[in-house]
Amino acid sequence: MSGTVVIGAQWGDEGKGKITDYLAEHAQVVVRYQGGNNAGHTVETGGRQYKLHLIPSGVLYPETLNIIGDGVIIDPQALFEEIEYLENLGVKVDNLCISDRAHIIMPYHKVLDGLAEEGRGDSDIGTTKKGIGPCYTDKFERTGIRVCDFLNKDTFVKLAGDNIDFKNAIITKIYNEKALNKQQIIDEYLIFADRMRPYVKDTTDVLHNEIKKGSKVLFEGAQGTLLDIDYGTYPYVTSSHPISGGVCVGAGVGPKAIDKVVGVCKAYTTRVGKGPFPTELFDEIGDGIREKGKEYGTTTGRARRCGWLDLVILKYATRLSSITDIAVTKIDTLAGLKKIKVCVGYELDGKVIDYFPASLEILAKCKPVYEEFDGWDESIENARSYDDLPENAKKYLKRIEEFAETKISIVSVGPGRDHTITV
């Protein structure tokens, strides 16, 4: 048995989809273990780009089993739009398996998500308004609708009816908005339930049997470490656990199922939405990184904030998830810069600290302490082995390894599969 976890080591958008796709070539099973369609993974192969939101990145390999685990929350409409999108591109989705314990996003989740975000005004948290937070709220409030309930008509009609009545009271009496049509929603979602039925299984049992027979399993996370509900920059976080600890509960396996944790980080740092960002650049270098790196959200299209690589964050992520291997992506985006900086500490009240604070007020006071490196030229895009990399790029990577005290095993010099170097 070999279980590998792929996680984001920054604020998400690190290129996890590409790394998962690259590693999936040698895996028999790929499991998505948390999050919803608020995430976006972009995979490029054969000159074609695939944008994925719910379906695991292993779907591009016909023989690979792809599992949506119980920690994922599923918008049925988004799911079938993604399936149709892939099928129109010639990708078969017969190898998809959905957990009967996953939770369903309902229309009222999306409506309430949008209303709550608008109600926050200037204190908004940057939600995608896709119903993620409200669905997880119902899950932990124990009023959610699981896939197994969704497929049982009587159970679903009762649960959905009760929930819609309750949510309508909130929508009309608190937000003074129009009530949702209960019967219309139920009728529409019963059709989705029938469409989902062929994909649904007890995925914990399926996964256990695959592990038992020695299959190589790849666990794919969404978002990134600093968006973790407990360990991220709260409240500007997601509603689940993107760190490796989320695998066990989100996929239904024990810790012994994990042998390796690959932390994916860009050669620089980006984030979307509000909150402190110590190494953020507000100059032409930051703008250049954004445009060259095409730093716009796969799901929302929002422009990402860009800054120098923050090694304090990477070391924090490495510790939280027991990262064994680092995959550095988009090192080609930095090509052409004469000087490149990395953050190796924070100056706080006249002292240098090397840890990531929990308090956003304290983090906002932190000033980055930088080390500077000589840059490299555009020829890095043509590198196909570690020896092909420019010497200055190797020095940069070596410093990342030293600070994080973790080896770099993958370096990406471009968007395609063939732009991926195994170190």
N, C-alpha and C positions, 0 to 999 in steps of 0.2 A: 504494500500500500504506500502511496505517496500523495500527501495532501499539501498543496501550495496555496497560500492566500496572497491575493494582489490587493493592496490598499493604497489610498492616496496619502502622501506624507505631508501635504500642505493644506490649502483651502479647497481642494478639489480641482478639477480641470487639468490634472497633471499628465494626462495621456494614458490613463489606466486601461481604456478600451483597446488601444493599440498593443500595450504590453500583454493584456489578457489574450488577445487574438494571436499574438506571437507565441506565447507559451501554450496556447490551446492546441497547437499542432501536435503536441506530444501528450495530450490529455484525452482521456476517454469520457470525462464528465466535467462540465463547467456549471458552477452553482452561483446564482445571484442570491445574496443572503440578507439584504436590507434595502431600505429606501423605496422610492416609487418612480413614477415617470417625471419627477422633478430633476432627475439626473440625465445626463447625456453622454454617451460614449461614441466617439468617431473612429471608425476603422477604415483604412485605405488599403486596397489591394487590387492588383490587376488593372490599375489606372482608374478604378472606381471607388467612390467614397460611400460608406454606409453609416447612417446616423441611427444609433440605437438608444432606447430609453428604458425599456423594461426587459427586453429579451437579452439573455446573456450573450457575450461577445463570441462564444464558441459556435454560434448558430451558422457561421460561414463555413464550418467543417461538417459535411453531410453525415459523417459517421459518429459525431460527438453528441452525447446526450446533454441537453441543456435543461437545467432545473431552476425554476423560480421558487425560492424557499419560503418557509413560513414567516420569516421576518420581513418579507416584502409586502407592500400594500399595492393592490392592483386596481387601476381604473379600467374596467372592461372596454369602454369605448376606445381609450388610448391603446390598449393591448391589441385590439383587432385592427385598428388603423395601422399599427406597426407591422402586424402580420401581413396585411394587404400590401403595404409599402415594400416589404422584403420580397413577397411573392412576385410583385410587379418587376422587381429587379432580378428575378430568376432564382431567388433563394428559397428553398423549401424549408418549412418550419415543422415538418413531421417529427423532428427530434426534440420537441419541447414538452416539458413536464411541469405542471403547476401544483404546488402544495395545496392540499385540502384544508390546511390550517392558516393560510395567508388571509389577510383581511381585504375587503372590498371597499373601494372609494365610491361613494354615492354622490349624486348631484348636489345634495345639501351640504356635503363637505366642501365642495368647490365654492358654492355660494357663500357659505359662512367664512371661508378663508379670505375671500375677496372683501367682504363687508368688514371683517375684523381688521384687515390690513388698512383699508381706507379710513376706518375709524381711529387708527393710531396716529394719523396725520404725519407730522414731522418725526414721530417716534416709531415709524414703520420699521419692520425687521427685514424687509427684502424678500418676503415669501414669493414663490412662483405662482401662488393662487391656484394651485392644482389640487387643493384639498388634502395635502399631505399631513399637516399638523392636526387638523380636525379629525382625520381618520385615525391617527395614532392616539388622539385624545379619547375617542370612543373605544378604541382597543383597550386602553388601560382603565377606562371608566367601566369597562365590561358591558358596553352596549353596542359593540361593533358587530358587523356581519362577516363571518368567515366564509371561505369558499364552500366548505361542506354545507353550511347553512344556505348559501346562495343557490346551491343545486337542489335543495329540498324545497319544492314549491310552497308547501304549507308553512314551513318554518320561515322562509324568506318573506312571504306576504305578511305574516304576523310581525316579524322584526322590522321590516321596512316600513310598514304602516304605522307602527308605534313610534318609530324614529322620526318619520316625516311629520307626524302630528306634533311631536315635541319640538323639532327644529323649526317648524312653521310658526310656532308660538314665539320663538326667539326672533325669527326673521321679521315677523309682523309687529310684535309688541316692543321689541328693543330697537330694531333697525328701521321700523316703519316702512318695510318693503313688502312687495306682493308675495303672497304665499305660493309655494310650489304645488303643482298638480300631482297629488298623490297617485291616482290611478294611472296617469300617463307614465310616471316614473316606474311604477311596478310593472306595467305591461312591457315597457321598453327593456327593462333589466331581466325579465323572464326570458326574453329572446337571447340576450347576451349569455344567460346561464346555460341555455341549450347549446350555444356555440362553444362555450368553454368546456363543457362536460367531457369531450374526448381527450382533453389534455390533462385532466385532474387525476392525481394519485396521492397516496400517502408517500410523500417524497422522502420522509425520514426512513421508511422501509426500503424504498428504492436505493437511496444513498448508502444505507447500511449494507445492502447486498452487493453494491458495486465496490465498496471498500473491502468487504470480506473476500471478494474474489481477486483483489489486488489491482483494481483499476486506479489509474492516476487521476486525481480529482483536483480541479482548480476552483478556488472560491473567489468570486469576483465582488469587490465592494463598490459602492457608489459614493459620491462626494469625497470628503477627505478628513484627515485627523482633526483639523481645527474647526470642522463643522459637526463634530461629535456632540451629542446632547449633554454629556457630562464633562468632556475634556476640551471642548472647543471654546471659541470666543462667544460664550453665552451672553445675551440671547440671540446673537446673530449666527445661529447654528441650524442644523436640520433636526428632525425629531427621532432619529435612530442612532445606531452605533456603527459608524464606518470603520472603526478600529478593528484589529484582529479579534479582540474579545467578543465582538458582535457575531462572529462566525458560528460559535457553538449554539447560541440560542436562535440565531437567524436561519441556520441550516439544519439544526437538529443532530449535531454530532458532538462527541466529547473532545477535549483538548488533545488527546493522543492521536486524533485524526490529522493534526497539523504538524508537518515536518519543516516547512519553510514559509517565511513571510517576506514577500517582496514589497518594499516600500517605493512607490513611484514618486519622483519629484522632478520638476522642471529645473533647468539650469539657472532659472531665475524664479521669482515668486509672483503669483497673481492672486487676486481675490475679487469676488463680486459682492456688491452691496456695501452696507455701512459697517463701521467698526474700525478700531485702530489697526494700522498696518505700518510697522516701524520702518521698513525699507522702501516704502512707496516712492516712486519717482514722479515729479511734477514738471519734468522738462522734456526737451526734444528726444532724449534717450528713452524715457518711458514711453513717449508717443511712438517712437520708432520700433521699440520692442512689441508694442501692441499691434501695429500694422504688419510688421514682418512676421510675427508669430500668429497672426489672425486670431487675436485674443478677444473673441466674441462668443458668447454662450451658445452651446449646441441646442439647448432647450429653449432659452429665452431670447437669444440674440443680443443680450446686454453686453456692453463693452466692459472688459475686465480691467481692474486697476493693476498696474504693473510696477515691479520694483526689483531690486537686486536680490540674489539668493540669500535667504535667512537660514544660517546653519544652526541657530538656536532652536528654531522651529523643527528642523530636521532631526536634531538630537532628541528633542522632546518626543517626536513621533516614533523614533527608533526605540526609545525606552518604553513607551506606552504599549506598543504592539509587538515587542520582541522581534523587530525587523532583523532578518538574517542577511538580506541582500537588498541593495539599492539599485533601482533602475532610473537613470538620468535621461530625461527627454528634452527635446528642443534645444540641444546645445548648439545646433546650427543657427538658431535665431540670434545668438550673440556674436556670430561671425561678422567681422568687419569693424568691431569696436576696438579702439586703440587700448583702452583701459577697462577692466571689468572688476567690480567690487563684490565682496561677500561679507555678510554680517557675521561676526564671531562673538558678539556679546552686546549687551545693552547698558548704556550709561543711565543710571537712575539716581537722582539726587547727589550727583558727584561721585558715585561709586559704580563700578562695572559689575554687572551680574551676568550669569550664564544660564539662567533658567527662564522659563516662560510663565509670567504671572497669570493668576486666575482673574484678578480684577482688571476690568477694561479701563478703569480710571488710572490704575498704575501703569498698564501697558501703554496708554496714550502718552504718558510722561517719558517713556523709554526712548532714548536716542540710540541709533545703531552705531556700533563700533565696527569699523570696516578694515579689512585687509584688501590690498589692491593687487591685481594681476595684469600682466601684459595680455593683450587679446590675440586673436588668430584670424586667418583669412577665410574666404568663402570655400576654399578647397575641401573643407571638412565635410561638405555634403557628399563628396565622392569617396569618403572613407568607407571601407567594408570590413576592416579589421581594426583591432586596437592599435596595431603598429602603424596603420595608415593615418592615425589622428595627428594633428599638429602637436609639437612638443609643448606649446603653451596650454593647449587644451588638456593634455595629459597632466600637467602640473596643477591645473585647476581641479581636475577630477581627483587627483591624489590628495589635495587639501580637504576635499569633501569627505573622502574616506577617513582621513586622520581625525577630523573633528567629530564625525558621527560614530567613529570607532566601529564601522561596518563596511564590508567590502561592496564595491560597485560591480555588479555582474552583468548589467545591460546598459548600453549607451545608444541613444537614438539620435541620428543625424538627419532625419527627415521623416515625412509622414507615412511612407510606404513600408511594407514588410521587409523589403530588401535594404531599407535604411537603418536596420537594427543590428547592432554589434553585440555579440556575446563575448564578454571579457573572460 
